[in-house]
Amino acid sequence: MLQQTGVETVIPYYERFMRSFPTLHSLAKAGSDEVLKSWEGLGYYARARNLHEACRLIVERQGGKIPEDYADLVKLPGIGAYTAGAVLSIAYEKPYSSVDGNVHRVFSRVYLNHALSNAREEKRYTRGLAETYIQIAVRGGISPSEFNQAYMELGALVCGPDHYLCERCPIADSCRARATGLQPAHPLKETKVAVETKEMEVGIIWRRQRLLLEKRNEKALLRGFWGLPTVEVTPGSDPGQSLAFLLASHFRIDGIHLKELFREQHVFTHQRWRMRVFQAFCDSSKSEDSESSHPFSFFSPDQIPVLAIPKAFRKVLDRYAGRQLHVVAAIIKDKPGRVFVAKRNADGYFGNYWEFPGGKVEPGETEEVALAREIQEELSITVEPTRFLWRETYAYPFGQLQIAFFECEWKGGSIVLNAHQEGRWLKPDQMEPADFPPADAGFIEAYQKELGGAEIP
């Protein structure tokens, strides 16, 4: 975990990982999804895959004992000179150097070599110094583990990248960089690889209140994780066109309406994704149970937190679920006191549920104006909101919903269902809360209590 990541960041991940996999054998037996989930958010996920595979091979070939031989150790996935040196010196007290970034920085400054022209040459130079001096240290009675960890701590606490506390350094008098004032110039900087920006389209696709997630394949970035359907934009294509093609070709989902919600970006080591996020609803997928180059499934919201989903997609889902949605609903009565309810179309999040007609409050609108407009659009009738009844805030997987219910007077027109599949007139005691979305169900229960003599809270 400490490869490419600082100690402060690693500690909570390490503690969580060790609770899940306290022994080498427990990690070896774990599934890849479980391992990636425990590593989720730490990045550089090849480390987790390599560690998992290395443990499996150690159990299979070494009887569960980590090799004490350098040549055998570096054959394991993810183990190079630094890790092998750390394991052999700290666990087995064998005289192998372990040059991490901290150790490299100390040696590059203390034994400054002006003949070196680039970072690669300097790294070879400091590794050679470490290998020489650990042998000298051992002959002088210093253990390999003490030698390596002392230099690691010196680099971490005293000889830092941007701060060098030379007055606290035990070898400051021997430091060539300090003598010449060249601490900031060393270690030599590596040539940075340009971060490639990719334009991506990401789909939040629902089917019967279940979210579509695909298993990232072995050739893709973030392989092995679950993620939202994602595709690089084809140059010159219209917004959503590349995603629509992906959904049709790989998931056999077509004929849906993709609505763009927001844009998000995420930066990987050498790649930046600029994501346009779309939402859509589908009745079914023809290929869910068939062979596919993109294994996928639909998950209920309560299943999603336990899946291994990388930060790029968690960021999108968190923003999606955190959206503030302001809607209004109309209680329209006829003369016998029945209330009009409408059945939602099948392709929405609450497809085939009943609801009170209404909709979204647009910027600059009052709730009353928005409600009159929405009813005109949905039912082709004119209404006037006359009495505020109830307000509810509800957390859905698709956003934080604030909904206000108003009693409305029907002013004119005949009902035409423009946005629903069916309409009914029901007395309040005929309404079954389970047939309605939770926010509507909450209102029904309060409304029935009011009609029974108690006031709406």
C-alpha positions as CSV (number, residue, x, y, z in Angstrom):
1,M,0.0,0.0,0.0
2,L,2.9,2.4,0.7
3,Q,4.0,2.1,-2.9
4,Q,3.0,5.5,-4.5
5,T,0.9,6.5,-1.4
6,G,1.8,8.3,1.9
7,V,1.5,6.8,5.3
8,E,-1.2,9.1,6.6
9,T,-3.4,8.1,3.6
10,V,-2.7,4.4,3.9
11,I,-3.3,3.8,7.6
12,P,-7.2,3.6,7.6
13,Y,-7.1,1.5,4.4
14,Y,-4.5,-0.8,5.9
15,E,-6.5,-1.2,9.1
16,R,-9.7,-2.0,7.2
17,F,-7.8,-4.4,4.9
18,M,-6.2,-6.3,7.8
19,R,-9.6,-6.6,9.5
20,S,-10.9,-8.3,6.3
21,F,-7.8,-10.4,5.6
22,P,-5.8,-10.9,8.9
23,T,-3.7,-13.8,7.4
24,L,-2.0,-14.6,4.2
25,H,-4.3,-17.6,3.8
26,S,-7.4,-15.6,4.3
27,L,-6.4,-13.2,1.5
28,A,-5.4,-16.1,-0.8
29,K,-8.8,-17.6,-0.4
30,A,-10.8,-14.4,-1.0
31,G,-12.5,-13.5,-4.2
32,S,-11.2,-10.7,-6.4
33,D,-14.4,-8.6,-5.8
34,E,-13.9,-8.8,-2.1
35,V,-10.2,-7.8,-2.3
36,L,-10.9,-4.8,-4.6
37,K,-13.8,-3.7,-2.4
38,S,-11.4,-3.5,0.6
39,W,-8.9,-1.5,-1.5
40,E,-11.6,0.8,-3.0
41,G,-10.6,4.4,-3.0
42,L,-6.8,3.9,-2.5
43,G,-6.1,3.9,-6.2
44,Y,-3.3,2.1,-8.1
45,Y,-5.4,-1.0,-8.1
46,A,-2.8,-3.2,-9.8
47,R,-1.2,-3.4,-6.3
48,A,-4.3,-5.1,-4.9
49,R,-4.5,-7.6,-7.8
50,N,-0.8,-8.3,-7.5
51,L,-0.9,-8.8,-3.7
52,H,-3.9,-11.1,-4.1
53,E,-2.2,-13.2,-6.7
54,A,1.1,-13.3,-4.9
55,C,-0.6,-14.7,-1.7
56,R,-2.4,-17.3,-3.8
57,L,0.9,-18.4,-5.3
58,I,2.7,-18.4,-1.9
59,V,0.0,-20.8,-0.6
60,E,0.0,-22.9,-3.7
61,R,3.7,-23.2,-4.3
62,Q,5.4,-22.3,-1.0
63,G,3.1,-23.9,1.5
64,G,2.0,-20.5,2.8
65,K,5.5,-19.3,3.7
66,I,6.9,-16.1,2.2
67,P,10.1,-16.9,0.4
68,E,13.4,-16.0,2.1
69,D,15.3,-16.1,-1.2
70,Y,15.6,-12.9,-3.2
71,A,15.3,-14.6,-6.6
72,D,12.1,-16.5,-5.5
73,L,10.6,-13.4,-4.0
74,V,10.9,-11.1,-7.0
75,K,9.2,-13.8,-9.2
76,L,5.9,-13.0,-7.4
77,P,3.5,-10.5,-8.9
78,G,4.0,-6.9,-7.8
79,I,7.3,-7.5,-6.0
80,G,10.3,-5.6,-7.2
81,A,13.6,-4.7,-5.7
82,Y,12.2,-2.2,-3.1
83,T,9.5,-4.6,-1.8
84,A,11.8,-7.6,-1.8
85,G,14.5,-5.7,0.1
86,A,11.9,-4.5,2.7
87,V,10.6,-8.0,3.2
88,L,14.0,-9.7,3.4
89,S,15.6,-7.1,5.7
90,I,12.7,-6.4,8.0
91,A,11.1,-9.8,8.2
92,Y,14.3,-12.0,7.8
93,E,17.1,-9.6,8.7
94,K,18.9,-10.3,5.5
95,P,21.3,-7.6,4.1
96,Y,19.2,-6.3,1.2
97,S,18.7,-2.6,0.7
98,S,15.2,-1.2,0.3
99,V,15.3,2.1,-1.6
100,D,11.9,3.9,-1.5
101,G,11.4,7.5,-2.3
102,N,12.6,8.6,1.1
103,V,15.8,6.6,1.0
104,H,16.5,7.8,-2.5
105,R,16.1,11.4,-1.5
106,V,18.5,11.1,1.4
107,F,21.2,9.4,-0.6
108,S,20.8,11.7,-3.6
109,R,21.4,14.8,-1.3
110,V,24.0,13.4,1.1
111,Y,26.1,11.9,-1.7
112,L,25.3,14.5,-4.4
113,N,26.9,13.5,-7.7
114,H,27.2,16.3,-10.3
115,A,28.0,13.9,-13.1
116,L,24.5,12.5,-13.2
117,S,22.3,14.1,-15.8
118,N,18.9,12.5,-15.3
119,A,16.6,10.9,-12.7
120,R,17.1,7.4,-14.0
121,E,20.9,7.6,-13.6
122,E,20.5,9.1,-10.1
123,K,18.3,6.2,-9.0
124,R,20.8,3.6,-10.2
125,Y,23.5,5.5,-8.3
126,T,21.5,5.7,-5.0
127,R,20.6,2.0,-5.2
128,G,24.2,1.1,-5.6
129,L,25.1,3.3,-2.6
130,A,22.4,1.6,-0.5
131,E,23.6,-1.8,-1.4
132,T,27.2,-1.0,-0.5
133,Y,26.4,0.8,2.8
134,I,24.0,-1.9,4.1
135,Q,26.8,-4.4,3.9
136,I,29.2,-2.0,5.8
137,A,26.5,-1.4,8.4
138,V,25.9,-5.1,9.0
139,R,29.6,-5.7,9.4
140,G,29.5,-2.9,12.0
141,G,26.8,-4.6,14.0
142,I,23.8,-2.7,12.7
143,S,20.9,-5.0,11.6
144,P,19.5,-4.8,8.0
145,S,16.0,-3.8,9.4
146,E,17.4,-1.0,11.5
147,F,19.5,0.4,8.6
148,N,16.7,0.4,6.1
149,Q,14.0,1.8,8.4
150,A,16.4,4.4,9.8
151,Y,16.9,5.9,6.3
152,M,13.2,5.6,5.5
153,E,12.4,7.6,8.7
154,L,15.1,10.1,8.0
155,G,13.6,10.8,4.6
156,A,10.1,10.9,5.9
157,L,10.6,13.1,9.0
158,V,13.7,15.2,8.4
159,C,14.9,15.2,4.8
160,G,11.5,15.8,3.1
161,P,10.7,16.7,-0.5
162,D,9.9,20.4,0.3
163,H,11.2,20.7,3.8
164,Y,14.7,19.7,4.9
165,L,15.4,20.1,8.6
166,C,19.1,20.1,8.3
167,E,19.6,21.3,11.9
168,R,18.0,18.0,13.1
169,C,19.8,15.7,10.7
170,P,22.4,13.4,12.2
171,I,24.5,13.3,9.0
172,A,24.1,17.0,8.0
173,D,27.8,17.7,8.3
174,S,28.4,15.1,5.6
175,C,25.7,16.3,3.2
176,R,27.0,17.6,-0.1
177,A,23.7,19.1,-1.1
178,R,23.5,21.1,2.2
179,A,27.1,22.3,1.7
180,T,26.2,23.7,-1.7
181,G,22.6,24.8,-1.1
182,L,21.3,22.3,-3.7
183,Q,18.7,20.5,-1.5
184,P,15.8,21.8,-3.6
185,A,17.4,20.5,-6.8
186,H,17.6,16.9,-5.7
187,P,16.5,14.3,-6.3
188,L,16.5,15.1,-10.0
189,K,13.0,15.4,-11.3
190,E,11.7,12.7,-13.7
191,T,10.2,13.8,-17.0
192,K,6.4,14.0,-16.3
193,V,4.2,12.0,-18.6
194,A,1.5,14.2,-20.0
195,V,-2.0,13.5,-18.7
196,E,-4.2,12.5,-21.6
197,T,-7.7,13.9,-21.5
198,K,-10.5,11.7,-22.8
199,E,-14.0,12.8,-23.4
200,M,-16.3,10.1,-21.9
201,E,-20.1,9.5,-21.7
202,V,-21.4,7.7,-18.7
203,G,-24.8,6.1,-18.3
204,I,-27.0,5.9,-15.2
205,I,-29.5,3.3,-16.5
206,W,-32.4,2.1,-14.4
207,R,-34.6,-0.9,-14.8
208,R,-37.4,-1.4,-12.3
209,Q,-35.5,0.5,-9.6
210,R,-32.3,-1.4,-10.2
211,L,-29.1,0.2,-11.6
212,L,-27.1,-1.2,-14.5
213,L,-23.4,-1.8,-13.6
214,E,-20.9,-3.6,-15.8
215,K,-17.8,-5.6,-14.7
216,R,-14.8,-3.8,-16.2
217,N,-13.0,-6.3,-18.4
218,E,-9.4,-7.3,-18.1
219,K,-8.1,-4.9,-20.8
220,A,-9.9,-1.8,-19.5
221,L,-8.8,0.8,-17.0
222,L,-10.2,-0.1,-13.5
223,R,-10.4,-3.7,-14.6
224,G,-12.2,-6.1,-12.3
225,F,-14.3,-3.4,-10.7
226,W,-18.0,-2.7,-11.2
227,G,-18.7,0.5,-13.0
228,L,-21.3,2.5,-14.8
229,P,-21.5,1.9,-18.6
230,T,-18.8,4.2,-20.0
231,V,-17.5,4.9,-23.5
232,E,-15.1,7.3,-25.1
233,V,-16.9,9.8,-27.3
234,T,-16.6,9.2,-31.0
235,P,-15.3,12.5,-32.6
236,G,-18.0,14.4,-34.3
237,S,-20.9,12.5,-32.7
238,D,-23.9,14.1,-31.1
239,P,-24.2,14.2,-27.3
240,G,-25.3,10.8,-26.0
241,Q,-24.8,9.1,-29.4
242,S,-21.7,7.1,-28.4
243,L,-23.3,6.0,-25.2
244,A,-26.5,5.0,-27.0
245,F,-24.4,2.8,-29.4
246,L,-22.6,1.2,-26.5
247,L,-25.9,0.3,-24.8
248,A,-27.4,-1.1,-27.9
249,S,-24.3,-3.1,-29.0
250,H,-23.0,-4.5,-25.7
251,F,-26.1,-4.5,-23.5
252,R,-28.8,-4.7,-26.2
253,I,-30.6,-1.8,-24.7
254,D,-32.1,0.5,-27.3
255,G,-35.1,2.8,-27.9
256,I,-34.5,4.7,-24.6
257,H,-34.3,8.4,-24.0
258,L,-30.9,9.6,-22.7
259,K,-31.2,12.8,-20.6
260,E,-27.9,14.6,-19.8
261,L,-27.8,15.5,-16.1
262,F,-24.4,17.0,-15.3
263,R,-20.7,16.8,-16.1
264,E,-17.9,15.4,-13.8
265,Q,-14.2,14.7,-14.2
266,H,-11.7,12.4,-12.6
267,V,-7.9,12.3,-12.9
268,F,-6.1,9.0,-12.9
269,T,-2.3,8.7,-13.0
270,H,-1.8,9.4,-16.7
271,Q,-5.4,10.0,-17.8
272,R,-8.2,12.5,-17.2
273,W,-11.8,11.6,-17.9
274,R,-14.2,14.5,-18.7
275,M,-17.5,12.8,-18.2
276,R,-20.9,13.7,-19.5
277,V,-23.4,11.9,-17.3
278,F,-26.7,10.7,-18.8
279,Q,-29.8,9.1,-17.2
280,A,-32.3,6.7,-18.9
281,F,-34.8,4.1,-18.0
282,C,-35.4,0.8,-19.7
283,D,-38.0,-2.0,-19.4
284,S,-35.5,-4.8,-20.0
285,S,-32.2,-5.9,-21.4
286,K,-32.2,-8.7,-23.9
287,S,-28.6,-9.8,-23.1
288,E,-28.5,-9.8,-19.3
289,D,-28.4,-13.6,-19.0
290,S,-26.3,-14.2,-22.2
291,E,-22.6,-14.3,-22.9
292,S,-21.2,-10.8,-23.3
293,S,-17.8,-9.1,-23.6
294,H,-19.2,-6.7,-20.9
295,P,-20.6,-8.9,-18.1
296,F,-23.2,-6.8,-16.3
297,S,-26.2,-6.9,-14.0
298,F,-28.9,-4.7,-12.5
299,F,-28.4,-4.0,-8.8
300,S,-30.9,-2.6,-6.2
301,P,-29.7,0.5,-4.3
302,D,-29.0,-1.5,-1.1
303,Q,-26.7,-3.8,-3.0
304,I,-24.5,-1.1,-4.5
305,P,-22.6,0.0,-1.3
306,V,-21.0,-3.5,-0.9
307,L,-19.8,-3.7,-4.5
308,A,-16.2,-2.8,-5.5
309,I,-16.8,0.5,-7.4
310,P,-13.8,2.8,-8.0
311,K,-13.7,6.4,-7.0
312,A,-14.4,7.8,-10.5
313,F,-17.9,6.1,-10.5
314,R,-18.5,6.6,-6.8
315,K,-18.0,10.4,-7.4
316,V,-20.7,10.3,-10.1
317,L,-23.1,8.3,-8.0
318,D,-22.6,10.5,-5.0
319,R,-23.3,13.6,-7.0
320,Y,-26.3,12.0,-8.6
321,A,-27.8,10.9,-5.3
322,G,-27.1,14.4,-3.8
323,R,-29.0,16.4,-6.3
324,Q,-31.7,18.6,-4.9
325,L,-35.0,17.9,-6.6
326,H,-38.0,20.3,-5.9
327,V,-41.4,19.0,-7.1
328,V,-45.0,19.7,-6.4
329,A,-48.1,17.5,-6.5
330,A,-51.8,18.3,-6.9
331,I,-54.7,17.0,-4.9
332,I,-57.6,17.4,-7.4
333,K,-61.0,16.4,-6.1
334,D,-64.3,15.8,-7.9
335,K,-67.7,16.6,-6.4
336,P,-68.1,13.3,-4.6
337,G,-64.7,14.0,-2.9
338,R,-62.7,11.5,-4.8
339,V,-59.0,12.4,-5.7
340,F,-57.5,12.0,-9.1
341,V,-54.4,9.7,-9.3
342,A,-52.4,8.7,-12.3
343,K,-50.4,5.6,-13.1
344,R,-46.8,6.3,-14.2
345,N,-45.4,5.0,-17.4
346,A,-43.4,1.8,-17.2
347,D,-40.1,3.3,-18.1
348,G,-39.5,5.6,-15.1
349,Y,-37.8,4.9,-11.8
350,F,-41.2,4.2,-10.2
351,G,-42.6,2.7,-13.4
352,N,-46.2,1.5,-13.0
353,Y,-46.7,3.1,-9.6
354,W,-49.6,5.4,-9.0
355,E,-48.9,9.1,-8.1
356,F,-50.5,12.4,-7.6
357,P,-49.9,14.4,-10.8
358,G,-47.4,17.2,-10.7
359,G,-43.8,17.8,-11.5
360,K,-40.6,19.8,-11.2
361,V,-40.4,23.4,-10.0
362,E,-38.3,25.3,-12.5
363,P,-35.9,28.1,-11.5
364,G,-37.8,31.3,-10.9
365,E,-41.1,29.7,-10.4
366,T,-43.2,29.6,-7.3
367,E,-44.6,26.2,-6.3
368,E,-48.1,27.3,-7.2
369,V,-47.1,28.5,-10.7
370,A,-45.1,25.4,-11.3
371,L,-48.0,23.1,-10.3
372,A,-50.5,24.9,-12.5
373,R,-48.1,24.6,-15.5
374,E,-47.3,20.9,-14.8
375,I,-51.0,19.9,-14.6
376,Q,-51.7,21.7,-17.8
377,E,-48.9,19.8,-19.5
378,E,-49.7,16.4,-17.9
379,L,-53.5,16.5,-17.9
380,S,-54.5,19.3,-20.3
381,I,-56.7,21.0,-17.6
382,T,-56.5,24.3,-15.7
383,V,-56.2,24.2,-12.0
384,E,-55.6,26.7,-9.2
385,P,-53.7,25.7,-6.1
386,T,-55.9,26.8,-3.2
387,R,-54.5,25.2,0.0
388,F,-51.1,24.0,1.0
389,L,-51.4,20.6,2.6
390,W,-48.0,19.0,3.3
391,R,-44.3,19.0,2.6
392,E,-41.9,16.1,2.7
393,T,-38.2,15.7,2.1
394,Y,-37.2,12.2,1.0
395,A,-33.8,10.7,0.1
396,Y,-34.0,8.6,-3.1
397,P,-31.1,7.0,-4.9
398,F,-31.7,9.5,-7.7
399,G,-31.6,12.6,-5.5
400,Q,-32.8,14.5,-2.4
401,L,-36.5,15.1,-3.1
402,Q,-38.5,17.9,-1.6
403,I,-42.2,17.6,-2.5
404,A,-45.1,19.9,-1.6
405,F,-48.7,18.9,-1.9
406,F,-51.4,21.4,-2.7
407,E,-55.2,21.0,-2.9
408,C,-56.2,22.4,-6.3
409,E,-59.5,23.7,-7.7
410,W,-60.3,22.4,-11.2
411,K,-61.0,25.5,-13.3
412,G,-61.5,24.1,-16.8
413,G,-60.7,21.6,-19.5
414,S,-61.1,17.8,-19.8
415,I,-58.5,15.4,-18.6
416,V,-56.2,14.0,-21.2
417,L,-53.4,11.7,-20.1
418,N,-50.2,13.2,-21.7
419,A,-47.7,11.7,-19.4
420,H,-49.4,8.7,-17.7
421,Q,-50.8,5.3,-18.8
422,E,-54.0,5.4,-16.7
423,G,-56.0,7.6,-14.4
424,R,-58.5,6.9,-11.6
425,W,-60.7,8.7,-9.1
426,L,-60.2,7.3,-5.6
427,K,-61.5,8.1,-2.2
428,P,-58.7,8.6,0.2
429,D,-59.5,5.4,2.1
430,Q,-59.2,3.5,-1.2
431,M,-55.6,4.5,-1.7
432,E,-53.0,1.8,-0.9
433,P,-49.7,3.5,0.2
434,A,-47.7,0.6,-1.1
435,D,-49.0,1.3,-4.7
436,F,-47.4,4.8,-4.5
437,P,-43.7,6.1,-4.3
438,P,-42.6,6.5,-0.7
439,A,-43.0,10.3,-0.6
440,D,-46.6,10.0,-1.9
441,A,-47.3,7.1,0.4
442,G,-46.2,9.3,3.4
443,F,-48.7,11.9,2.3
444,I,-51.5,9.4,1.9
445,E,-51.0,8.2,5.4
446,A,-51.1,11.7,6.8
447,Y,-54.1,12.7,4.6
448,Q,-56.1,9.7,5.8
449,K,-55.3,10.6,9.4
450,E,-56.5,14.2,8.7
451,L,-59.8,12.9,7.3
452,G,-60.1,10.7,10.3
453,G,-59.9,13.8,12.6
454,A,-56.2,14.4,13.1
455,E,-54.4,17.3,11.4
456,I,-51.7,16.7,8.8
457,P,-48.4,17.2,10.7
